[in-house]
Amino acid sequence: MPQVLLKLMQQCQDENAGMSELALLISQDPGLAGTVLTAANSSAYHRNGGRKPSIEQALMTLGTDMVKTLVISESVFQMFNEFSRPGAIDLRGFWKHSLSAACLARALAQRIQHPHAEEAYLAGLLHDVGRLALLAAAPQEYAVNFHAYDDAKLCWVEQRTLQMNHAEAGAWLVGRWKLDSFLADSIQYHHEPTERLLNAHPLIRIVTLAHLLSTPEANEEALADAGRLCELTVEELAGLRDRAASQVEKAASMLGIDLAGADDIPAQAAYVPPQSAAGQDVMQDQFGEEMRNMVLATSIGRTLGRQTDQNGLLETLVRSASILFGFDQAVVLLTERQERRMRGIPGEGQPRRLAEFSVSLQPGGRLGDAALNRRIAVIHRNGNLLDLAEEQLLGMLSSECLVCLPLIENGECVGMLIGSTGEARAAELQARERLLLTFGAQGAKALQQMQNIAAELDSRVKEVAQEYQAATRRVAHEVNNPLSIIKNYLGILDGKLRRQDMVVNEVSILHEEIDRVGQIVRELANLQPAPSDAGVEIGRVVRDVVKLFQETEFLPPKVNIHLMLQSAPSEVEASADTIKQILMNLLKNAVEALPHGGDIEIADHGTVNRDGKLYVELSLRDNGPGMPQHVLAGLFSPVKSTKPGANRGLGLSIVHGLVSKLNGMILCRSNGGGTTFEILLPLRTRTDAPSAAAAAPDTL
């Protein structure tokens, strides 16, 4: 492929390319420069502004679309006109058909919003270039069919007489350019039935439909069937064809191609000449000495196991397979279990389009059967009808034969290694299937281990994200309590200041609640409440919380709180803020359970012994309607609450979590007479307290 055309294609695909860069590139090719200047100064563009002496001025006159058409078309004509043997055969019909397919392919690409419209134009222009190649290779044998109808029968005759049809020849020729594109595939499959191509790459579908639209012999039924490739009706296709006709005439005029009388060249059905010069069988590639040592295969397995990332593992797997089994090239497909497909993973130096290639893990095809039956498979042409995916793999690896090795681990196919080789080597590798499967098992094991590690890391990342999300919700829920208290006390403070009353107590409470907000927010970094070495007197915290409720809008007028506290102080191993959080959540729930008023009782039952450990027992009871059994069953789990607010339904789960982190216990009983929460919190043992024996009274 000429380097100028390759660079021009890159420029034409770049929407941001400037005219100065394009002009510099065109000026490197005298033929292109002459064509552009001639077109810009022709009667179609020449105006009173004078002649355009520079390439850049000419480009500005022609416009982007016409420039792209000219430079791509002229480059292609320069490449392939030598195949036509000037004077030996009339090419007017050929070039008209090619230009028509090119313009239609670009229009179809724009219609279905395919991003590479100029690549589609080039594919349409080149889709029949294999006919020029066959004419150059076998001028006497092929000249008789050069003007034959371009249909499936022509392909059959070409295959029989030359062992290659023009679609294969064109794809082979373009494939030698090593473009990372489906351009060669679009040429190879443009005669395939519509049903085979419905799920093919857009460029393949576009070129197939453009070829049919540019063929005068195509009937309405065939067009309706082919229109399914781009989901277009016969009427829409007819409109595209009419608009393309004027574009073809204009492009031909700019390029100096005379298409007059192109439609008058007689065409006939293809036929097999009486004496065909059958081509020779394809020569078998020479291959190196086969390395059959099982110890080496095992050593390769250890090498695979030492890889630290998937890309390195796949590269090592491909390189090792090429050494062991003499593959010319090799690619890897990995299994996507949820979609039941295998998808290509392009390695270094391999075509990027491999990432868009996938094949179903269903029985019936050679690849699917090999994966499901855990046996190697050999794919070769030999006149057999192949799946489209199989033919595409043969084309991508530029091979006549592929060896497909499933990578099996624990009875499951985790992927497939596909290597290209000659027929003779493939036959010998089939005889050494056990060696290949052993190698494949080693690769699968290393790959599975790496995927398991990656899955474990992903799972841990998700767990941490969920933990932080839960902590964030908890903090948002808990911060609301002190903020509400602060808001209410600011109202109280405002009233007292107006009356010039003392506000020392209210300011102290505001300070405490602001500090509590800061403590709750700081807990987010640790995902759990910060431990406290100091104890707290439970009765004091209860009184403070009740006072907060009574002095603010938290407690409705018809709800009464009764305290039953011990005369002797009871200290628990906890911080005052944590106990306050627990009590405020429980008290708010009790108040909400009494919408029409009622009584709430908070009682300190003193010290209890449970399983040899001392606890302080605290209870909170309301005389509301109680809770249904299904609510009671999931009481301490986060639920979707019917209460308004984004973080409702978290209060009791937070209470349960706080009590558990204090090494305490909480239980709930509920019936038609109300709901009671009982909490056991570890009693704080003082180092200066008298021992149990010393404190016990004397007994007789």
Buried (B, 14 or more C-beta within 10 A) or exposed (E): BEEBBEBBBEBBBEEEBEBEBBBEBBBEBEEBBEBBBBBBBEEEBEEEEEEBEEBBBBBBBBEBEBBBBBBBBBBBBBBBEEBBBEEEBEBBBBBBBBBBBBBBBBBBBEBBEBEBBBBBBBBBBBBBBBBBBBBBBBBEBBBBBBBBBBBEBBBEBBBEBBBBBBBBBBBBBBBEEEBEBBBBBBBBBBBBEBEBBEEBBBBBBBBBBBBBBBBEEBEEEEBBBBBBBBEBEBEEBBEBBEEBEEBBEBBBBBBEBEBEEBEEEEEEEBEEEEEEEEEEEEEEBEBEEBEEEEEBBEEBBEBBBEBEEBEEBBBBBBBBBBEBBBBBBBBBBBBEEEEEBBBBBBBEEBBEBBEEBBBBBEEEBBBBBBBBEBBBBBBBBEEEEBBBBBBBBBBBBBBBBBBBBBBBBEEBBBBBBBBBBBBEBBEBBBEBEEBBBBBBBBBBBBBBBBBEEEEEEEEEEEEEEEEEEBBEBBBBBBBBBBBBBBEBBEEBBEEBEEEEEEBEEBEEBBEBBBEBBEBBEEBBEEEEBEEBEEBBBBBBBBBBBBEBBEBBEBBBEEBBBEEEBBEEEBBBBBBBBBBBBBBBBBBBBBBEBBEEEBBBBBBBBBEEEEEEEEBBBBBBBBBBBBBEEEEBEEBBEBBEEEEEEEBEBBBBBBBBBBBEEBEBBBEBBBEEEBBBBBBBBBBBEEEEEEEEEEEEEEEE
